[in-house]
Amino acid sequence: MASGILGQSAPTASTNTTVYTVPTSTTSTFNVSFCNTGTSPANVRLAVCASGTPAASEYLEYDYNLLAGSVLERSGIVAQAAKLVVVYTDTATVAISVYGYEA
Protein backbone atom coordinates (compact mmCIF):
# COMPACT_ATOMS: atom_id res chain seq x y z
CA MET A 1 0.00 0.00 0.00
CA ALA A 2 1.17 3.49 -0.81
CA SER A 3 2.02 6.16 1.72
CA GLY A 4 3.40 9.66 1.44
CA ILE A 5 2.52 11.71 -1.62
CA LEU A 6 -0.46 10.11 -3.36
CA GLY A 7 -0.94 12.73 -6.07
CA GLN A 8 0.20 16.18 -7.18
CA SER A 9 -0.98 18.59 -9.83
CA ALA A 10 -0.60 22.13 -11.14
CA PRO A 11 -3.94 22.18 -12.96
CA THR A 12 -5.01 24.25 -15.90
CA ALA A 13 -7.28 27.15 -14.98
CA SER A 14 -11.05 26.59 -15.00
CA THR A 15 -10.86 22.81 -15.40
CA ASN A 16 -11.92 20.02 -13.04
CA THR A 17 -8.79 17.94 -12.46
CA THR A 18 -8.56 14.53 -10.78
CA VAL A 19 -5.46 14.56 -8.56
CA TYR A 20 -5.92 11.16 -6.91
CA THR A 21 -8.15 8.09 -7.18
CA VAL A 22 -8.47 5.68 -4.25
CA PRO A 23 -7.43 2.23 -5.56
CA THR A 24 -9.75 -0.79 -5.68
CA SER A 25 -10.25 -2.64 -2.37
CA THR A 26 -8.58 0.22 -0.49
CA THR A 27 -9.50 2.87 2.04
CA SER A 28 -7.37 6.00 2.04
CA THR A 29 -6.75 8.61 4.72
CA PHE A 30 -5.21 11.77 3.32
CA ASN A 31 -4.66 15.52 3.44
CA VAL A 32 -5.02 17.95 0.54
CA SER A 33 -2.88 21.08 0.28
CA PHE A 34 -3.47 24.01 -2.09
CA CYS A 35 -0.56 26.46 -2.49
CA ASN A 36 -1.10 29.66 -4.48
CA THR A 37 2.28 30.40 -6.04
CA GLY A 38 0.95 33.39 -7.98
CA THR A 39 0.76 37.10 -7.23
CA SER A 40 -3.05 37.30 -7.35
CA PRO A 41 -5.80 35.54 -5.38
CA ALA A 42 -7.26 32.30 -6.72
CA ASN A 43 -10.65 30.68 -6.14
CA VAL A 44 -10.28 26.97 -5.45
CA ARG A 45 -12.64 24.01 -5.11
CA LEU A 46 -12.15 20.55 -3.61
CA ALA A 47 -14.44 17.54 -3.95
CA VAL A 48 -14.23 13.88 -3.02
CA CYS A 49 -16.56 12.28 -5.50
CA ALA A 50 -17.66 9.35 -7.62
CA SER A 51 -16.81 10.94 -11.00
CA GLY A 52 -14.67 13.66 -12.52
CA THR A 53 -17.64 16.02 -12.43
CA PRO A 54 -18.61 16.56 -8.77
CA ALA A 55 -22.19 16.87 -7.60
CA ALA A 56 -22.99 19.82 -5.35
CA SER A 57 -23.14 17.51 -2.31
CA GLU A 58 -19.57 16.25 -2.87
CA TYR A 59 -17.69 19.53 -2.38
CA LEU A 60 -15.55 20.12 0.72
CA GLU A 61 -14.52 23.60 -0.47
CA TYR A 62 -16.22 25.74 -3.11
CA ASP A 63 -14.69 28.95 -4.47
CA TYR A 64 -12.50 29.45 -1.43
CA ASN A 65 -10.51 32.67 -2.00
CA LEU A 66 -6.86 31.66 -1.63
CA LEU A 67 -4.67 34.74 -1.35
CA ALA A 68 -1.39 35.02 -3.25
CA GLY A 69 1.36 33.11 -1.46
CA SER A 70 -1.13 31.37 0.83
CA VAL A 71 -1.88 27.73 1.63
CA LEU A 72 -5.20 25.99 2.26
CA GLU A 73 -5.02 22.54 3.80
CA ARG A 74 -7.82 20.06 4.48
CA SER A 75 -6.71 17.15 6.65
CA GLY A 76 -8.02 13.86 7.97
CA ILE A 77 -10.12 13.03 4.90
CA VAL A 78 -11.10 9.36 4.62
CA ALA A 79 -12.43 7.88 1.38
CA GLN A 80 -13.33 4.42 0.13
CA ALA A 81 -12.24 2.63 -3.02
CA ALA A 82 -12.86 4.34 -6.37
CA LYS A 83 -13.48 7.82 -4.91
CA LEU A 84 -11.71 10.65 -6.74
CA VAL A 85 -10.12 13.80 -5.37
CA VAL A 86 -11.14 16.47 -7.86
CA VAL A 87 -9.87 20.05 -7.72
CA TYR A 88 -10.61 23.24 -9.62
CA THR A 89 -8.94 26.64 -9.64
CA ASP A 90 -9.68 29.77 -11.64
CA THR A 91 -5.96 30.46 -12.20
CA ALA A 92 -3.02 28.31 -13.31
CA THR A 93 -0.91 29.31 -10.30
CA VAL A 94 -2.09 26.79 -7.70
CA ALA A 95 -0.13 23.65 -6.80
CA ILE A 96 -2.10 20.81 -5.19
CA SER A 97 -0.70 17.89 -3.20
CA VAL A 98 -2.56 14.90 -1.80
CA TYR A 99 -0.62 13.00 0.83
CA GLY A 100 -1.50 10.26 3.28
CA TYR A 101 -1.76 6.47 3.27
CA GLU A 102 -3.79 3.61 1.86
CA ALA A 103 -4.95 0.56 3.78
MIDOSE-1310 file (N, C-alpha, C; in nm, 2 decimals, decimal comma, always signed):
residues 103
masg	+0,08/-0,12/+0,00/+0,00/+0,00/+0,00/+0,09/+0,12/+0,00; +0,04/+0,23/-0,07/+0,12/+0,35/-0,08/+0,10/+0,43/+0,04; +0,21/+0,51/+0,07/+0,20/+0,62/+0,17/+0,29/+0,73/+0,13; +0,27/+0,85/+0,19/+0,34/+0,97/+0,14/+0,26/+1,04/+0,04
ilgq	+0,32/+1,09/-0,06/+0,25/+1,17/-0,16/+0,17/+1,08/-0,25; +0,04/+1,10/-0,26/-0,05/+1,01/-0,34/-0,08/+1,07/-0,47; -0,07/+1,20/-0,48/-0,09/+1,27/-0,61/-0,06/+1,42/-0,60; -0,01/+1,48/-0,71/+0,02/+1,62/-0,72/-0,02/+1,67/-0,85
sapt	-0,06/+1,80/-0,86/-0,10/+1,86/-0,98/-0,08/+2,01/-0,98; -0,05/+2,07/-1,09/-0,06/+2,21/-1,11/-0,16/+2,23/-1,23; -0,29/+2,23/-1,19/-0,39/+2,22/-1,30/-0,41/+2,34/-1,38; -0,46/+2,32/-1,50/-0,50/+2,42/-1,59/-0,62/+2,50/-1,53
astn	-0,62/+2,63/-1,55/-0,73/+2,72/-1,50/-0,86/+2,67/-1,55; -0,96/+2,68/-1,46/-1,10/+2,66/-1,50/-1,13/+2,52/-1,55; -1,07/+2,42/-1,50/-1,09/+2,28/-1,54/-1,09/+2,19/-1,42; -1,19/+2,10/-1,41/-1,19/+2,00/-1,30/-1,08/+1,91/-1,33
ttvy	-1,00/+1,88/-1,23/-0,88/+1,79/-1,25/-0,88/+1,69/-1,14; -0,87/+1,56/-1,17/-0,86/+1,45/-1,08/-0,71/+1,44/-1,04; -0,68/+1,46/-0,91/-0,55/+1,46/-0,86/-0,51/+1,32/-0,80; -0,62/+1,25/-0,75/-0,59/+1,12/-0,69/-0,72/+1,03/-0,70
tvpt	-0,70/+0,90/-0,72/-0,82/+0,81/-0,72/-0,78/+0,70/-0,62; -0,87/+0,67/-0,52/-0,85/+0,57/-0,43/-0,85/+0,43/-0,50; -0,75/+0,35/-0,48/-0,74/+0,22/-0,56/-0,85/+0,13/-0,51; -0,88/+0,03/-0,60/-0,98/-0,08/-0,57/-0,94/-0,15/-0,44
stts	-1,04/-0,19/-0,36/-1,02/-0,26/-0,24/-0,94/-0,19/-0,14; -0,94/-0,06/-0,14/-0,86/+0,02/-0,05/-0,94/+0,13/+0,02; -0,90/+0,17/+0,14/-0,95/+0,29/+0,20/-0,83/+0,38/+0,22; -0,85/+0,51/+0,20/-0,74/+0,60/+0,20/-0,77/+0,71/+0,30
tfnv	-0,67/+0,75/+0,38/-0,67/+0,86/+0,47/-0,57/+0,96/+0,42; -0,61/+1,08/+0,40/-0,52/+1,18/+0,33/-0,55/+1,32/+0,37; -0,46/+1,41/+0,33/-0,47/+1,55/+0,34/-0,45/+1,61/+0,20; -0,51/+1,72/+0,18/-0,50/+1,80/+0,05/-0,45/+1,94/+0,08
sfcn	-0,35/+1,98/+0,01/-0,29/+2,11/+0,03/-0,29/+2,19/-0,10; -0,35/+2,31/-0,10/-0,35/+2,40/-0,21/-0,25/+2,51/-0,18; -0,15/+2,54/-0,27/-0,06/+2,65/-0,25/-0,06/+2,74/-0,37; -0,10/+2,87/-0,34/-0,11/+2,97/-0,45/+0,03/+3,03/-0,47
tgts	+0,09/+2,99/-0,58/+0,23/+3,04/-0,60/+0,23/+3,17/-0,69; +0,11/+3,22/-0,72/+0,10/+3,34/-0,80/+0,10/+3,47/-0,72; +0,08/+3,58/-0,79/+0,08/+3,71/-0,72/-0,07/+3,77/-0,71; -0,17/+3,69/-0,75/-0,31/+3,73/-0,74/-0,38/+3,62/-0,66
panv	-0,50/+3,66/-0,60/-0,58/+3,55/-0,54/-0,63/+3,45/-0,64; -0,67/+3,34/-0,59/-0,73/+3,23/-0,67/-0,85/+3,17/-0,60; -0,95/+3,14/-0,67/-1,06/+3,07/-0,61/-1,04/+2,92/-0,64; -1,05/+2,84/-0,53/-1,03/+2,70/-0,55/-1,15/+2,62/-0,50
rlav	-1,16/+2,49/-0,55/-1,26/+2,40/-0,51/-1,20/+2,26/-0,49; -1,26/+2,19/-0,39/-1,21/+2,06/-0,36/-1,34/+1,97/-0,34; -1,34/+1,85/-0,41/-1,44/+1,75/-0,40/-1,39/+1,61/-0,38; -1,45/+1,53/-0,31/-1,42/+1,39/-0,30/-1,55/+1,32/-0,36
casg	-1,54/+1,26/-0,48/-1,66/+1,23/-0,55/-1,65/+1,10/-0,63; -1,76/+1,06/-0,69/-1,77/+0,93/-0,76/-1,73/+0,95/-0,91; -1,72/+1,07/-0,96/-1,68/+1,09/-1,10/-1,60/+1,22/-1,11; -1,55/+1,25/-1,23/-1,47/+1,37/-1,25/-1,55/+1,50/-1,25
tpaa	-1,68/+1,49/-1,25/-1,76/+1,60/-1,24/-1,84/+1,60/-1,11; -1,80/+1,67/-1,01/-1,86/+1,66/-0,88/-2,01/+1,71/-0,87; -2,08/+1,64/-0,79/-2,22/+1,69/-0,76/-2,21/+1,79/-0,65; -2,30/+1,88/-0,64/-2,30/+1,98/-0,53/-2,27/+1,93/-0,39
seyl	-2,33/+1,81/-0,36/-2,31/+1,75/-0,23/-2,17/+1,69/-0,20; -2,09/+1,69/-0,30/-1,96/+1,62/-0,29/-1,84/+1,72/-0,26; -1,87/+1,85/-0,26/-1,77/+1,95/-0,24/-1,73/+1,97/-0,09; -1,60/+1,98/-0,06/-1,56/+2,01/+0,07/-1,52/+2,16/+0,08
eydy	-1,48/+2,22/-0,03/-1,45/+2,36/-0,05/-1,51/+2,40/-0,18; -1,57/+2,52/-0,19/-1,62/+2,57/-0,31/-1,59/+2,72/-0,32; -1,51/+2,76/-0,42/-1,47/+2,90/-0,45/-1,41/+2,96/-0,32; -1,33/+2,89/-0,25/-1,25/+2,95/-0,14/-1,15/+3,04/-0,20
nlla	-1,14/+3,16/-0,15/-1,05/+3,27/-0,20/-0,91/+3,25/-0,13; -0,82/+3,19/-0,21/-0,69/+3,17/-0,16/-0,59/+3,28/-0,21; -0,55/+3,36/-0,11/-0,47/+3,47/-0,14/-0,33/+3,43/-0,20; -0,27/+3,53/-0,27/-0,14/+3,50/-0,32/-0,04/+3,46/-0,21
gsvl	+0,04/+3,36/-0,24/+0,14/+3,31/-0,15/+0,08/+3,24/-0,03; -0,05/+3,20/-0,03/-0,11/+3,14/+0,08/-0,13/+2,99/+0,06; -0,16/+2,92/+0,17/-0,19/+2,77/+0,16/-0,32/+2,74/+0,23; -0,40/+2,65/+0,17/-0,52/+2,60/+0,23/-0,50/+2,45/+0,24
ersg	-0,52/+2,40/+0,36/-0,50/+2,25/+0,38/-0,63/+2,19/+0,45; -0,67/+2,09/+0,39/-0,78/+2,01/+0,45/-0,72/+1,87/+0,49; -0,74/+1,83/+0,61/-0,67/+1,71/+0,67/-0,77/+1,61/+0,72; -0,72/+1,49/+0,74/-0,80/+1,39/+0,80/-0,92/+1,34/+0,71
ivaq	-0,91/+1,35/+0,58/-1,01/+1,30/+0,49/-1,00/+1,15/+0,47; -1,11/+1,08/+0,48/-1,11/+0,94/+0,46/-1,21/+0,91/+0,35; -1,16/+0,82/+0,25/-1,24/+0,79/+0,14/-1,23/+0,64/+0,10; -1,34/+0,58/+0,05/-1,33/+0,44/+0,01/-1,29/+0,42/-0,13
aakl	-1,27/+0,30/-0,17/-1,22/+0,26/-0,30/-1,30/+0,33/-0,41; -1,23/+0,37/-0,52/-1,29/+0,43/-0,64/-1,33/+0,58/-0,62; -1,32/+0,64/-0,50/-1,35/+0,78/-0,49/-1,23/+0,86/-0,55; -1,27/+0,98/-0,61/-1,17/+1,07/-0,67/-1,16/+1,19/-0,59
vvvy	-1,04/+1,25/-0,59/-1,01/+1,38/-0,54/-1,00/+1,47/-0,66; -1,10/+1,56/-0,67/-1,11/+1,65/-0,79/-1,10/+1,79/-0,74; -1,01/+1,87/-0,81/-0,99/+2,00/-0,77/-1,02/+2,09/-0,89; -1,03/+2,22/-0,86/-1,06/+2,32/-0,96/-1,00/+2,45/-0,91
tdta	-0,94/+2,53/-1,00/-0,89/+2,66/-0,96/-0,92/+2,76/-1,08; -0,94/+2,88/-1,05/-0,97/+2,98/-1,16/-0,84/+3,04/-1,22; -0,72/+3,00/-1,17/-0,60/+3,05/-1,22/-0,51/+2,92/-1,24; -0,40/+2,94/-1,31/-0,30/+2,83/-1,33/-0,18/+2,84/-1,24
tvai	-0,20/+2,91/-1,12/-0,09/+2,93/-1,03/-0,10/+2,86/-0,90; -0,19/+2,75/-0,89/-0,21/+2,68/-0,77/-0,15/+2,54/-0,78; -0,07/+2,50/-0,69/-0,01/+2,36/-0,68/-0,09/+2,29/-0,58; -0,13/+2,16/-0,61/-0,21/+2,08/-0,52/-0,13/+1,95/-0,49
svyg	-0,13/+1,91/-0,36/-0,07/+1,79/-0,32/-0,17/+1,71/-0,24; -0,18/+1,58/-0,26/-0,26/+1,49/-0,18/-0,16/+1,40/-0,12; -0,16/+1,39/+0,02/-0,06/+1,30/+0,08/-0,13/+1,23/+0,20; -0,09/+1,11/+0,22/-0,15/+1,03/+0,33/-0,11/+0,88/+0,31
yea	-0,21/+0,79/+0,34/-0,18/+0,65/+0,33/-0,30/+0,57/+0,29; -0,27/+0,45/+0,23/-0,38/+0,36/+0,19/-0,37/+0,24/+0,27; -0,49/+0,18/+0,30/-0,50/+0,06/+0,38/-0,60/-0,04/+0,32
